[in-house]
Amino acid sequence: MAMIDIQDLTYTYPATDSPALKDVSLKVEEGEFVAIIGANGAGKSTLCYTIAGFIPHFFAGTLNGKVEVAGIDSQHSTLQELVLN
């Protein structure tokens, strides 16, 4: 099981026309080291917010796709469930 499993993730902030993330897919296995790098405005923070569960719990917008952390769906779980696992 992947520790982070993202499939076809697209996220658009409110009041914007272009998605901050579009069709992102990523798997990170247990023990792997990953660096997220890119230019300003490339979506690095947005990607981290989705992995942490802040999107959709604290940030409004349109989220499509699947984000699982340690087998837990971050969109349909509480932040408490994500933190405890």
MOPAC internal coordinates of N, CA, C and O (Angstrom, degrees):
PM7 1SCF
backbone

  N    0.0000 0     0.00 0     0.00 0    0    0    0
  C    1.4505 1     0.00 0     0.00 0    1    0    0
  C    1.5308 1   108.88 1     0.00 0    2    1    0
  O    1.2310 1   120.72 1   -47.21 1    3    2    1
  N    1.3102 1   116.23 1   132.79 1    3    2    1
  C    1.4602 1   121.56 1   177.12 1    5    3    2
  C    1.5217 1   109.77 1   -72.09 1    6    5    3
  O    1.2310 1   120.17 1   -36.82 1    7    6    5
  N    1.3295 1   117.28 1   143.18 1    7    6    5
  C    1.4639 1   120.65 1   175.91 1    9    7    6
  C    1.5238 1   110.68 1   -71.55 1   10    9    7
  O    1.2310 1   120.84 1   142.91 1   11   10    9
  N    1.3261 1   116.00 1   -37.09 1   11   10    9
  C    1.4660 1   121.54 1   174.60 1   13   11   10
  C    1.5190 1   106.85 1  -127.65 1   14   13   11
  O    1.2310 1   120.72 1   -53.92 1   15   14   13
  N    1.3086 1   116.23 1   126.08 1   15   14   13
  C    1.4634 1   121.69 1   179.62 1   17   15   14
  C    1.5276 1   108.38 1  -132.85 1   18   17   15
  O    1.2310 1   121.20 1   -71.17 1   19   18   17
  N    1.3145 1   115.31 1   108.83 1   19   18   17
  C    1.4646 1   121.68 1  -179.90 1   21   19   18
  C    1.5173 1   107.67 1  -116.05 1   22   21   19
  O    1.2310 1   120.74 1   -50.92 1   23   22   21
  N    1.3286 1   116.19 1   129.08 1   23   22   21
  C    1.4616 1   120.47 1  -179.42 1   25   23   22
  C    1.5201 1   110.43 1  -130.80 1   26   25   23
  O    1.2310 1   121.27 1   -57.03 1   27   26   25
  N    1.3349 1   115.17 1   122.97 1   27   26   25
  C    1.4733 1   122.92 1   173.76 1   29   27   26
  C    1.5293 1   112.54 1    51.42 1   30   29   27
  O    1.2310 1   120.37 1  -135.40 1   31   30   29
  N    1.3209 1   116.91 1    44.60 1   31   30   29
  C    1.4622 1   122.17 1  -177.44 1   33   31   30
  C    1.5256 1   111.06 1   -79.15 1   34   33   31
  O    1.2310 1   121.16 1   -54.60 1   35   34   33
  N    1.3166 1   115.38 1   125.40 1   35   34   33
  C    1.4641 1   122.47 1   173.31 1   37   35   34
  C    1.5182 1   106.98 1  -131.47 1   38   37   35
  O    1.2310 1   120.89 1   -50.56 1   39   38   37
  N    1.3393 1   115.91 1   129.44 1   39   38   37
  C    1.4583 1   120.38 1   179.25 1   41   39   38
  C    1.5193 1   109.48 1  -135.73 1   42   41   39
  O    1.2310 1   121.19 1   -47.64 1   43   42   41
  N    1.3358 1   115.33 1   132.36 1   43   42   41
  C    1.4584 1   122.26 1   177.91 1   45   43   42
  C    1.5206 1   108.55 1  -124.36 1   46   45   43
  O    1.2310 1   120.94 1   -55.07 1   47   46   45
  N    1.3334 1   115.81 1   124.93 1   47   46   45
  C    1.4681 1   120.61 1   176.32 1   49   47   46
  C    1.5231 1   109.60 1   -67.95 1   50   49   47
  O    1.2310 1   120.20 1   -25.48 1   51   50   49
  N    1.3446 1   117.22 1   154.52 1   51   50   49
  C    1.4668 1   120.12 1   177.75 1   53   51   50
  C    1.5303 1   110.70 1   -60.04 1   54   53   51
  O    1.2310 1   120.94 1   -30.35 1   55   54   53
  N    1.3087 1   115.81 1   149.65 1   55   54   53
  C    1.4730 1   123.76 1   176.25 1   57   55   54
  C    1.5293 1   113.03 1    62.77 1   58   57   55
  O    1.2310 1   120.15 1  -157.33 1   59   58   57
  N    1.3312 1   117.32 1    22.67 1   59   58   57
  C    1.4683 1   120.52 1   173.57 1   61   59   58
  C    1.5202 1   108.83 1  -125.70 1   62   61   59
  O    1.2310 1   121.21 1   -26.83 1   63   62   61
  N    1.3130 1   115.28 1   153.17 1   63   62   61
  C    1.4624 1   120.38 1   179.87 1   65   63   62
  C    1.5247 1   112.35 1   -94.67 1   66   65   63
  O    1.2310 1   120.43 1   148.38 1   67   66   65
  N    1.3369 1   116.79 1   -31.62 1   67   66   65
  C    1.4605 1   119.87 1  -176.45 1   69   67   66
  C    1.5206 1   110.75 1   -98.59 1   70   69   67
  O    1.2310 1   120.49 1   -40.92 1   71   70   69
  N    1.3152 1   116.67 1   139.08 1   71   70   69
  C    1.4638 1   119.25 1   178.29 1   73   71   70
  C    1.5300 1   111.40 1   -69.69 1   74   73   71
  O    1.2310 1   120.77 1   -36.73 1   75   74   73
  N    1.3239 1   116.13 1   143.27 1   75   74   73
  C    1.4626 1   121.48 1   173.93 1   77   75   74
  C    1.5256 1   109.63 1   -73.96 1   78   77   75
  O    1.2310 1   120.55 1   147.20 1   79   78   77
  N    1.3241 1   116.55 1   -32.80 1   79   78   77
  C    1.4650 1   123.75 1   174.71 1   81   79   78
  C    1.5165 1   107.58 1  -129.70 1   82   81   79
  O    1.2310 1   120.62 1   -42.60 1   83   82   81
  N    1.3176 1   116.43 1   137.40 1   83   82   81
  C    1.4662 1   119.43 1  -179.44 1   85   83   82
  C    1.5258 1   110.07 1  -137.15 1   86   85   83
  O    1.2310 1   121.25 1   -61.53 1   87   86   85
  N    1.3265 1   115.21 1   118.47 1   87   86   85
  C    1.4686 1   123.06 1   175.56 1   89   87   86
  C    1.5330 1   113.05 1    53.09 1   90   89   87
  O    1.2310 1   120.58 1  -134.38 1   91   90   89
  N    1.3326 1   116.49 1    45.62 1   91   90   89
  C    1.4636 1   121.51 1  -179.97 1   93   91   90
  C    1.5211 1   109.22 1   -85.78 1   94   93   91
  O    1.2310 1   120.83 1   -49.58 1   95   94   93
  N    1.3216 1   116.02 1   130.42 1   95   94   93
  C    1.4629 1   122.06 1   173.80 1   97   95   94
  C    1.5231 1   107.82 1  -129.40 1   98   97   95
  O    1.2310 1   120.62 1   -42.84 1   99   98   97
  N    1.3319 1   116.42 1   137.16 1   99   98   97
  C    1.4606 1   121.22 1  -174.69 1  101   99   98
  C    1.5157 1   108.87 1  -158.85 1  102  101   99
  O    1.2310 1   120.69 1   -41.69 1  103  102  101
  N    1.3298 1   116.29 1   138.31 1  103  102  101
  C    1.4657 1   121.29 1   172.45 1  105  103  102
  C    1.5175 1   107.62 1  -127.61 1  106  105  103
  O    1.2310 1   121.06 1   -47.92 1  107  106  105
  N    1.3203 1   115.58 1   132.08 1  107  106  105
  C    1.4581 1   121.76 1   175.84 1  109  107  106
  C    1.5213 1   106.79 1  -123.83 1  110  109  107
  O    1.2310 1   121.00 1   -61.62 1  111  110  109
  N    1.3115 1   115.69 1   118.38 1  111  110  109
  C    1.4616 1   120.98 1  -179.08 1  113  111  110
  C    1.5270 1   110.12 1   -84.76 1  114  113  111
  O    1.2310 1   120.83 1   -22.48 1  115  114  113
  N    1.3146 1   116.03 1   157.52 1  115  114  113
  C    1.4598 1   121.08 1   178.25 1  117  115  114
  C    1.5255 1   109.55 1   -55.69 1  118  117  115
  O    1.2310 1   120.46 1   -46.79 1  119  118  117
  N    1.3263 1   116.73 1   133.21 1  119  118  117
  C    1.4602 1   122.03 1   178.77 1  121  119  118
  C    1.5151 1   114.64 1    90.03 1  122  121  119
  O    1.2310 1   119.74 1   168.24 1  123  122  121
  N    1.3158 1   118.10 1   -11.76 1  123  122  121
  C    1.4654 1   120.65 1   178.54 1  125  123  122
  C    1.5240 1   110.20 1   -77.84 1  126  125  123
  O    1.2310 1   121.17 1   -29.72 1  127  126  125
  N    1.3195 1   115.37 1   150.28 1  127  126  125
  C    1.4613 1   123.12 1   176.16 1  129  127  126
  C    1.5164 1   107.82 1  -110.82 1  130  129  127
  O    1.2310 1   120.55 1   -49.08 1  131  130  129
  N    1.3298 1   116.55 1   130.92 1  131  130  129
  C    1.4598 1   121.02 1  -176.95 1  133  131  130
  C    1.5206 1   109.24 1  -129.66 1  134  133  131
  O    1.2310 1   120.54 1   -44.05 1  135  134  133
  N    1.3225 1   116.56 1   135.95 1  135  134  133
  C    1.4657 1   122.24 1   172.64 1  137  135  134
  C    1.5238 1   107.61 1  -112.85 1  138  137  135
  O    1.2310 1   120.80 1   -48.06 1  139  138  137
  N    1.3178 1   116.07 1   131.94 1  139  138  137
  C    1.4642 1   120.95 1   177.70 1  141  139  138
  C    1.5189 1   106.75 1  -105.11 1  142  141  139
  O    1.2310 1   120.75 1   -70.01 1  143  142  141
  N    1.3276 1   116.16 1   109.99 1  143  142  141
  C    1.4602 1   121.02 1  -176.53 1  145  143  142
  C    1.5203 1   109.87 1  -126.75 1  146  145  143
  O    1.2310 1   120.97 1   -23.39 1  147  146  145
  N    1.3157 1   115.75 1   156.61 1  147  146  145
  C    1.4554 1   120.27 1   178.05 1  149  147  146
  C    1.5131 1   110.72 1   164.40 1  150  149  147
  O    1.2310 1   121.15 1    -5.38 1  151  150  149
  N    1.3005 1   115.40 1   174.62 1  151  150  149
  C    1.4621 1   122.17 1  -178.78 1  153  151  150
  C    1.5287 1   110.67 1   -70.92 1  154  153  151
  O    1.2310 1   121.15 1   -15.94 1  155  154  153
  N    1.3321 1   115.41 1   164.06 1  155  154  153
  C    1.4676 1   120.30 1   173.67 1  157  155  154
  C    1.5221 1   109.40 1   -56.11 1  158  157  155
  O    1.2310 1   120.93 1   -44.36 1  159  158  157
  N    1.3253 1   115.83 1   135.64 1  159  158  157
  C    1.4570 1   120.43 1   178.01 1  161  159  158
  C    1.5164 1   114.68 1    79.46 1  162  161  159
  O    1.2310 1   120.08 1  -170.80 1  163  162  161
  N    1.3331 1   117.45 1     9.20 1  163  162  161
  C    1.4666 1   120.52 1  -177.63 1  165  163  162
  C    1.5270 1   113.24 1   -80.07 1  166  165  163
  O    1.2310 1   120.00 1   165.52 1  167  166  165
  N    1.3491 1   117.60 1   -14.48 1  167  166  165
  C    1.4606 1   120.16 1   178.63 1  169  167  166
  C    1.5162 1   114.99 1   108.75 1  170  169  167
  O    1.2310 1   120.00 1  -170.28 1  171  170  169
  N    1.3299 1   117.60 1     9.72 1  171  170  169
  C    1.4659 1   120.71 1  -178.60 1  173  171  170
  C    1.5286 1   111.99 1   -59.46 1  174  173  171
  O    1.2310 1   120.47 1   128.89 1  175  174  173
  N    1.3173 1   116.72 1   -51.11 1  175  174  173
  C    1.4726 1   120.43 1  -179.56 1  177  175  174
  C    1.5197 1   110.81 1   -65.15 1  178  177  175
  O    1.2310 1   120.39 1   139.66 1  179  178  177
  N    1.3071 1   116.86 1   -40.34 1  179  178  177
  C    1.4648 1   120.84 1   179.11 1  181  179  178
  C    1.5255 1   110.28 1   -60.60 1  182  181  179
  O    1.2310 1   120.06 1   137.64 1  183  182  181
  N    1.3199 1   117.50 1   -42.36 1  183  182  181
  C    1.4627 1   121.28 1   177.39 1  185  183  182
  C    1.5279 1   110.27 1   -60.97 1  186  185  183
  O    1.2310 1   120.37 1   134.81 1  187  186  185
  N    1.3205 1   116.90 1   -45.19 1  187  186  185
  C    1.4693 1   120.36 1   178.62 1  189  187  186
  C    1.5241 1   111.53 1   -63.99 1  190  189  187
  O    1.2310 1   120.10 1   141.49 1  191  190  189
  N    1.3273 1   117.41 1   -38.51 1  191  190  189
  C    1.4689 1   120.85 1   177.75 1  193  191  190
  C    1.5267 1   111.33 1   -62.37 1  194  193  191
  O    1.2310 1   120.00 1   143.30 1  195  194  193
  N    1.3275 1   117.60 1   -36.70 1  195  194  193
  C    1.4675 1   119.34 1   179.30 1  197  195  194
  C    1.5262 1   110.75 1   -71.67 1  198  197  195
  O    1.2310 1   120.31 1   141.90 1  199  198  197
  N    1.3230 1   117.00 1   -38.10 1  199  198  197
  C    1.4624 1   120.36 1   178.84 1  201  199  198
  C    1.5276 1   110.17 1   -65.29 1  202  201  199
  O    1.2310 1   120.43 1   138.88 1  203  202  201
  N    1.3246 1   116.78 1   -41.12 1  203  202  201
  C    1.4685 1   121.40 1  -179.02 1  205  203  202
  C    1.5232 1   112.71 1   -74.97 1  206  205  203
  O    1.2310 1   120.19 1   165.37 1  207  206  205
  N    1.3289 1   117.24 1   -14.63 1  207  206  205
  C    1.4585 1   120.99 1  -179.41 1  209  207  206
  C    1.5180 1   113.84 1    91.19 1  210  209  207
  O    1.2310 1   119.96 1  -179.23 1  211  210  209
  N    1.3365 1   117.67 1     0.77 1  211  210  209
  C    1.4706 1   119.96 1   177.81 1  213  211  210
  C    1.5219 1   110.63 1   -63.73 1  214  213  211
  O    1.2310 1   120.78 1   144.62 1  215  214  213
  N    1.3224 1   116.10 1   -35.38 1  215  214  213
  C    1.4627 1   121.46 1   169.41 1  217  215  214
  C    1.5242 1   104.52 1  -100.55 1  218  217  215
  O    1.2310 1   118.54 1   -61.53 1  219  218  217
  N    1.2757 1   120.38 1   118.47 1  219  218  217
  C    1.4564 1   131.11 1    18.09 1  221  219  218
  C    1.5260 1   115.14 1  -102.42 1  222  221  219
  O    1.2310 1   119.07 1  -175.15 1  223  222  221
  N    1.3536 1   119.38 1     4.85 1  223  222  221
  C    1.4606 1   120.66 1  -171.67 1  225  223  222
  C    1.5268 1   114.54 1   -71.78 1  226  225  223
  O    1.2310 1   119.32 1   145.67 1  227  226  225
  N    1.3396 1   118.91 1   -34.33 1  227  226  225
  C    1.4602 1   121.61 1  -178.18 1  229  227  226
  C    1.5183 1   113.85 1  -116.55 1  230  229  227
  O    1.2310 1   119.87 1   163.73 1  231  230  229
  N    1.3099 1   117.86 1   -16.27 1  231  230  229
  C    1.4594 1   122.20 1  -179.37 1  233  231  230
  C    1.5238 1   108.60 1  -115.31 1  234  233  231
  O    1.2310 1   120.60 1   -50.79 1  235  234  233
  N    1.3101 1   116.45 1   129.21 1  235  234  233
  C    1.4660 1   120.56 1   175.72 1  237  235  234
  C    1.5236 1   108.39 1   -76.81 1  238  237  235
  O    1.2310 1   120.65 1    -7.04 1  239  238  237
  N    1.2943 1   116.37 1   172.96 1  239  238  237
  C    1.4572 1   121.21 1   179.08 1  241  239  238
  C    1.5119 1   110.00 1   135.43 1  242  241  239
  O    1.2310 1   121.37 1     7.29 1  243  242  241
  N    1.3168 1   114.98 1  -172.71 1  243  242  241
  C    1.4568 1   121.36 1  -178.98 1  245  243  242
  C    1.5200 1   108.98 1  -111.25 1  246  245  243
  O    1.2310 1   120.85 1   -59.43 1  247  246  245
  N    1.3182 1   115.98 1   120.57 1  247  246  245
  C    1.4576 1   122.32 1  -177.96 1  249  247  246
  C    1.5166 1   109.24 1  -120.49 1  250  249  247
  O    1.2310 1   120.95 1   -53.07 1  251  250  249
  N    1.3192 1   115.78 1   126.93 1  251  250  249
  C    1.4660 1   122.18 1   175.13 1  253  251  250
  C    1.5189 1   108.20 1  -130.53 1  254  253  251
  O    1.2310 1   120.97 1   -30.09 1  255  254  253
  N    1.3128 1   115.75 1   149.91 1  255  254  253
  C    1.4537 1   120.76 1  -179.51 1  257  255  254
  C    1.5160 1   110.42 1   110.10 1  258  257  255
  O    1.2310 1   120.99 1     9.63 1  259  258  257
  N    1.3321 1   115.71 1  -170.37 1  259  258  257
  C    1.4606 1   121.43 1  -175.36 1  261  259  258
  C    1.5201 1   109.85 1  -125.97 1  262  261  259
  O    1.2310 1   120.80 1   -46.51 1  263  262  261
  N    1.3376 1   116.07 1   133.49 1  263  262  261
  C    1.4615 1   122.03 1   174.41 1  265  263  262
  C    1.5229 1   107.26 1  -129.94 1  266  265  263
  O    1.2310 1   120.68 1   -63.69 1  267  266  265
  N    1.3315 1   116.30 1   116.31 1  267  266  265
  C    1.4607 1   121.06 1   176.57 1  269  267  266
  C    1.5158 1   109.15 1  -122.30 1  270  269  267
  O    1.2310 1   121.13 1   -43.77 1  271  270  269
  N    1.3271 1   115.45 1   136.23 1  271  270  269
  C    1.4569 1   122.04 1   176.07 1  273  271  270
  C    1.5203 1   106.91 1  -123.02 1  274  273  271
  O    1.2310 1   120.53 1   -61.41 1  275  274  273
  N    1.3241 1   116.59 1   118.59 1  275  274  273
  C    1.4708 1   122.57 1  -176.91 1  277  275  274
  C    1.5251 1   111.04 1    53.44 1  278  277  275
  O    1.2310 1   120.84 1  -142.07 1  279  278  277
  N    1.3311 1   116.00 1    37.93 1  279  278  277
  C    1.4575 1   121.45 1   177.51 1  281  279  278
  C    1.5163 1   115.02 1    82.05 1  282  281  279
  O    1.2310 1   120.00 1  -177.72 1  283  282  281
  N    1.3310 1   117.60 1     2.28 1  283  282  281
  C    1.4678 1   121.54 1  -178.83 1  285  283  282
  C    1.5227 1   109.08 1  -105.31 1  286  285  283
  O    1.2310 1   120.73 1   -50.41 1  287  286  285
  N    1.3116 1   116.20 1   129.59 1  287  286  285
  C    1.4652 1   122.55 1   178.86 1  289  287  286
  C    1.5223 1   108.98 1   -73.11 1  290  289  287
  O    1.2310 1   120.03 1   -67.96 1  291  290  289
  N    1.3321 1   117.54 1   112.04 1  291  290  289
  C    1.4671 1   120.85 1  -174.80 1  293  291  290
  C    1.5237 1   113.07 1   -70.13 1  294  293  291
  O    1.2310 1   119.93 1   159.28 1  295  294  293
  N    1.3183 1   117.75 1   -20.72 1  295  294  293
  C    1.4628 1   120.47 1   179.46 1  297  295  294
  C    1.5178 1   112.38 1   -77.77 1  298  297  295
  O    1.2310 1   120.48 1   146.97 1  299  298  297
  N    1.3204 1   116.69 1   -33.03 1  299  298  297
  C    1.4589 1   120.72 1  -173.04 1  301  299  298
  C    1.5242 1   112.88 1  -112.02 1  302  301  299
  O    1.2310 1   120.24 1  -165.80 1  303  302  301
  N    1.3229 1   117.15 1    14.20 1  303  302  301
  C    1.4575 1   122.10 1   176.60 1  305  303  302
  C    1.5210 1   108.39 1  -117.81 1  306  305  303
  O    1.2310 1   120.84 1   -20.23 1  307  306  305
  N    1.3107 1   115.99 1   159.77 1  307  306  305
  C    1.4616 1   119.22 1   175.89 1  309  307  306
  C    1.5238 1   109.24 1   -79.93 1  310  309  307
  O    1.2310 1   120.66 1   -18.93 1  311  310  309
  N    1.3302 1   116.35 1   161.07 1  311  310  309
  C    1.4607 1   119.81 1   175.80 1  313  311  310
  C    1.5221 1   110.42 1   -62.03 1  314  313  311
  O    1.2310 1   120.14 1   145.34 1  315  314  313
  N    1.3172 1   117.33 1   -34.66 1  315  314  313
  C    1.4586 1   120.90 1   178.05 1  317  315  314
  C    1.5293 1   110.72 1   -60.28 1  318  317  315
  O    1.2310 1   120.05 1   136.41 1  319  318  317
  N    1.3236 1   117.51 1   -43.59 1  319  318  317
  C    1.4714 1   120.83 1   178.18 1  321  319  318
  C    1.5217 1   110.82 1   -62.46 1  322  321  319
  O    1.2310 1   120.35 1   140.01 1  323  322  321
  N    1.3231 1   116.94 1   -39.99 1  323  322  321
  C    1.4592 1   120.37 1   179.52 1  325  323  322
  C    1.5249 1   111.21 1   -65.99 1  326  325  323
  O    1.2310 1   120.44 1   136.93 1  327  326  325
  N    1.3308 1   116.77 1   -43.07 1  327  326  325
  C    1.4646 1   121.18 1  -178.23 1  329  327  326
  C    1.5240 1   111.28 1   -67.01 1  330  329  327
  O    1.2310 1   120.26 1   139.97 1  331  330  329
  N    1.3139 1   117.11 1   -40.03 1  331  330  329
  C    1.4595 1   120.53 1  -176.99 1  333  331  330
  C    1.5209 1   112.90 1   -72.14 1  334  333  331
  O    1.2310 1   120.19 1   162.99 1  335  334  333
  N    1.3119 1   117.23 1   -17.01 1  335  334  333
  C    1.4565 1   119.88 1   179.52 1  337  335  334
  C    1.4890 1   109.73 1  -108.50 1  338  337  335
  O    1.2310 1   120.10 1   180.00 1  339  338  337

